[in-house]
C-alpha cells in the first residue's frame, strides 16, 4: 500500500534533519522576543503594587509616620514598675 501524500511530504521535510542533531532551525516556538506575561496580569501586578504603596503612605500620614511599631511620632506606653511597693505596717504600741 503506497503512503499517503501527507505522510510522504512530512517524511521528506524532516528527512534532512536526521543528521543535523541539535542545529535544526525553525522548530522552536520561542523565537519571538516578546514577553510571555499576559498584559492583563502585568497590569494587575502593577495595580496591586501601586495601590499598596498609596495605602501605606496614607496610613503613615494618619498614624504619624510609624511604619514598624512605635516611632518618634507616637506616644510610648507607660512603663510598668516591676515590683509593687507594699504599704508599710504601722508599728504597734507596746502595752
Secondary structure, 3 states (H helix, E strand, C coil): CCCCHHHHHHHHHHHHHHHCCCCCCCCCCCCCCCCCCCHHHHHHHHHHHHHHHHHHHHHHHHCCCCCCCCCCCCCCCCCCCCCCCCCCCCCCCCC
